[in-house]
Amino acid sequence: MSRISVRGIAVASATAVTSVGAVVGVATSSQASVQPVAATDSTVLADIPAGQQVQQASLTQQVKAQSDAADTGTRKAAEQAARKQAAKDATARKAAEAKAEADRKAKAAAKAALVVKASYTVAEVQAMAQAIIGDASQYQCFSNIVTRESGWNYTATNSSSGAYGLVQALPGSKMASAGADWRTNPGTQVKWGLKYMDSRYGSPCGAWSFWQANHWY
């Protein structure tokens, strides 16, 4: 038997490689100790067959293309919804502006109609009544009564009863509660007549219903 002596210490070494990694063993004296190094579970690209690599790349491209298409569709839908909303807002804004202008003109006309004058035409008296009453349906009921009571003559006087004015208040002096100018101001007469109809019949239309049944109110 031959021995290799290095400074009096015998050293023997051996190295082995396994399929799952490198293993280094060092033997001292007559025994060798081998410790394996564990392999990881990760798979490197080189371990995947070329055909599978191409298929994987194709799938990735398809997913990206579908994602891009979905993003484009979502963006187009959002843009279309924004355009529709903008158009709707513009229409609403124009309608509001038109209404505001109509209200302004109506107020101006009503203000002009309420100006105290020495005399008034039937059209002026009716415009005044419309401005005071406001609601179109209630004005129509009021107009139905006034047309039959006085023919829109604010100085009309009933020779037998003494009833006076548009709504034929009896006596006419009752209308002084609405204004001292009750004899000459149709606006004062309208205000008094409206208050009377509201308090006794609930509204001009309530008064008109009673008038139709009784021919007085």
Secondary structure as a PSIPRED ss2 file (coil, helix, strand):
# PSIPRED VFORMAT (PSIPRED V4.0)

   1 M C   1.000  0.000  0.000
   2 S C   1.000  0.000  0.000
   3 R C   1.000  0.000  0.000
   4 I C   1.000  0.000  0.000
   5 S C   1.000  0.000  0.000
   6 V E   0.000  0.000  1.000
   7 R C   1.000  0.000  0.000
   8 G C   1.000  0.000  0.000
   9 I E   0.000  0.000  1.000
  10 A C   1.000  0.000  0.000
  11 V E   0.000  0.000  1.000
  12 A E   0.000  0.000  1.000
  13 S E   0.000  0.000  1.000
  14 A E   0.000  0.000  1.000
  15 T E   0.000  0.000  1.000
  16 A E   0.000  0.000  1.000
  17 V E   0.000  0.000  1.000
  18 T E   0.000  0.000  1.000
  19 S C   1.000  0.000  0.000
  20 V C   1.000  0.000  0.000
  21 G E   0.000  0.000  1.000
  22 A E   0.000  0.000  1.000
  23 V E   0.000  0.000  1.000
  24 V E   0.000  0.000  1.000
  25 G E   0.000  0.000  1.000
  26 V E   0.000  0.000  1.000
  27 A E   0.000  0.000  1.000
  28 T E   0.000  0.000  1.000
  29 S C   1.000  0.000  0.000
  30 S C   1.000  0.000  0.000
  31 Q E   0.000  0.000  1.000
  32 A E   0.000  0.000  1.000
  33 S E   0.000  0.000  1.000
  34 V E   0.000  0.000  1.000
  35 Q E   0.000  0.000  1.000
  36 P E   0.000  0.000  1.000
  37 V C   1.000  0.000  0.000
  38 A C   1.000  0.000  0.000
  39 A C   1.000  0.000  0.000
  40 T C   1.000  0.000  0.000
  41 D C   1.000  0.000  0.000
  42 S C   1.000  0.000  0.000
  43 T C   1.000  0.000  0.000
  44 V C   1.000  0.000  0.000
  45 L H   0.000  1.000  0.000
  46 A H   0.000  1.000  0.000
  47 D H   0.000  1.000  0.000
  48 I C   1.000  0.000  0.000
  49 P C   1.000  0.000  0.000
  50 A H   0.000  1.000  0.000
  51 G H   0.000  1.000  0.000
  52 Q H   0.000  1.000  0.000
  53 Q H   0.000  1.000  0.000
  54 V H   0.000  1.000  0.000
  55 Q H   0.000  1.000  0.000
  56 Q H   0.000  1.000  0.000
  57 A H   0.000  1.000  0.000
  58 S H   0.000  1.000  0.000
  59 L H   0.000  1.000  0.000
  60 T H   0.000  1.000  0.000
  61 Q H   0.000  1.000  0.000
  62 Q H   0.000  1.000  0.000
  63 V H   0.000  1.000  0.000
  64 K H   0.000  1.000  0.000
  65 A H   0.000  1.000  0.000
  66 Q H   0.000  1.000  0.000
  67 S H   0.000  1.000  0.000
  68 D H   0.000  1.000  0.000
  69 A H   0.000  1.000  0.000
  70 A H   0.000  1.000  0.000
  71 D H   0.000  1.000  0.000
  72 T H   0.000  1.000  0.000
  73 G H   0.000  1.000  0.000
  74 T H   0.000  1.000  0.000
  75 R H   0.000  1.000  0.000
  76 K H   0.000  1.000  0.000
  77 A H   0.000  1.000  0.000
  78 A H   0.000  1.000  0.000
  79 E H   0.000  1.000  0.000
  80 Q H   0.000  1.000  0.000
  81 A H   0.000  1.000  0.000
  82 A H   0.000  1.000  0.000
  83 R H   0.000  1.000  0.000
  84 K H   0.000  1.000  0.000
  85 Q H   0.000  1.000  0.000
  86 A H   0.000  1.000  0.000
  87 A H   0.000  1.000  0.000
  88 K H   0.000  1.000  0.000
  89 D H   0.000  1.000  0.000
  90 A H   0.000  1.000  0.000
  91 T H   0.000  1.000  0.000
  92 A H   0.000  1.000  0.000
  93 R H   0.000  1.000  0.000
  94 K H   0.000  1.000  0.000
  95 A H   0.000  1.000  0.000
  96 A H   0.000  1.000  0.000
  97 E H   0.000  1.000  0.000
  98 A H   0.000  1.000  0.000
  99 K H   0.000  1.000  0.000
 100 A H   0.000  1.000  0.000
 101 E H   0.000  1.000  0.000
 102 A H   0.000  1.000  0.000
 103 D H   0.000  1.000  0.000
 104 R H   0.000  1.000  0.000
 105 K H   0.000  1.000  0.000
 106 A H   0.000  1.000  0.000
 107 K H   0.000  1.000  0.000
 108 A H   0.000  1.000  0.000
 109 A H   0.000  1.000  0.000
 110 A H   0.000  1.000  0.000
 111 K H   0.000  1.000  0.000
 112 A H   0.000  1.000  0.000
 113 A H   0.000  1.000  0.000
 114 L C   1.000  0.000  0.000
 115 V C   1.000  0.000  0.000
 116 V C   1.000  0.000  0.000
 117 K C   1.000  0.000  0.000
 118 A C   1.000  0.000  0.000
 119 S C   1.000  0.000  0.000
 120 Y C   1.000  0.000  0.000
 121 T C   1.000  0.000  0.000
 122 V H   0.000  1.000  0.000
 123 A H   0.000  1.000  0.000
 124 E H   0.000  1.000  0.000
 125 V H   0.000  1.000  0.000
 126 Q H   0.000  1.000  0.000
 127 A H   0.000  1.000  0.000
 128 M H   0.000  1.000  0.000
 129 A H   0.000  1.000  0.000
 130 Q H   0.000  1.000  0.000
 131 A H   0.000  1.000  0.000
 132 I H   0.000  1.000  0.000
 133 I H   0.000  1.000  0.000
 134 G C   1.000  0.000  0.000
 135 D C   1.000  0.000  0.000
 136 A H   0.000  1.000  0.000
 137 S H   0.000  1.000  0.000
 138 Q H   0.000  1.000  0.000
 139 Y H   0.000  1.000  0.000
 140 Q H   0.000  1.000  0.000
 141 C H   0.000  1.000  0.000
 142 F H   0.000  1.000  0.000
 143 S H   0.000  1.000  0.000
 144 N H   0.000  1.000  0.000
 145 I H   0.000  1.000  0.000
 146 V H   0.000  1.000  0.000
 147 T H   0.000  1.000  0.000
 148 R H   0.000  1.000  0.000
 149 E H   0.000  1.000  0.000
 150 S C   1.000  0.000  0.000
 151 G C   1.000  0.000  0.000
 152 W C   1.000  0.000  0.000
 153 N C   1.000  0.000  0.000
 154 Y C   1.000  0.000  0.000
 155 T C   1.000  0.000  0.000
 156 A C   1.000  0.000  0.000
 157 T E   0.000  0.000  1.000
 158 N C   1.000  0.000  0.000
 159 S C   1.000  0.000  0.000
 160 S C   1.000  0.000  0.000
 161 S C   1.000  0.000  0.000
 162 G C   1.000  0.000  0.000
 163 A C   1.000  0.000  0.000
 164 Y E   0.000  0.000  1.000
 165 G C   1.000  0.000  0.000
 166 L C   1.000  0.000  0.000
 167 V C   1.000  0.000  0.000
 168 Q C   1.000  0.000  0.000
 169 A E   0.000  0.000  1.000
 170 L C   1.000  0.000  0.000
 171 P C   1.000  0.000  0.000
 172 G H   0.000  1.000  0.000
 173 S H   0.000  1.000  0.000
 174 K H   0.000  1.000  0.000
 175 M H   0.000  1.000  0.000
 176 A H   0.000  1.000  0.000
 177 S H   0.000  1.000  0.000
 178 A C   1.000  0.000  0.000
 179 G C   1.000  0.000  0.000
 180 A C   1.000  0.000  0.000
 181 D C   1.000  0.000  0.000
 182 W C   1.000  0.000  0.000
 183 R C   1.000  0.000  0.000
 184 T C   1.000  0.000  0.000
 185 N C   1.000  0.000  0.000
 186 P H   0.000  1.000  0.000
 187 G H   0.000  1.000  0.000
 188 T H   0.000  1.000  0.000
 189 Q H   0.000  1.000  0.000
 190 V H   0.000  1.000  0.000
 191 K H   0.000  1.000  0.000
 192 W H   0.000  1.000  0.000
 193 G H   0.000  1.000  0.000
 194 L H   0.000  1.000  0.000
 195 K H   0.000  1.000  0.000
 196 Y H   0.000  1.000  0.000
 197 M H   0.000  1.000  0.000
 198 D H   0.000  1.000  0.000
 199 S H   0.000  1.000  0.000
 200 R H   0.000  1.000  0.000
 201 Y H   0.000  1.000  0.000
 202 G C   1.000  0.000  0.000
 203 S C   1.000  0.000  0.000
 204 P H   0.000  1.000  0.000
 205 C H   0.000  1.000  0.000
 206 G H   0.000  1.000  0.000
 207 A H   0.000  1.000  0.000
 208 W H   0.000  1.000  0.000
 209 S H   0.000  1.000  0.000
 210 F H   0.000  1.000  0.000
 211 W H   0.000  1.000  0.000
 212 Q H   0.000  1.000  0.000
 213 A H   0.000  1.000  0.000
 214 N H   0.000  1.000  0.000
 215 H C   1.000  0.000  0.000
 216 W C   1.000  0.000  0.000
 217 Y C   1.000  0.000  0.000
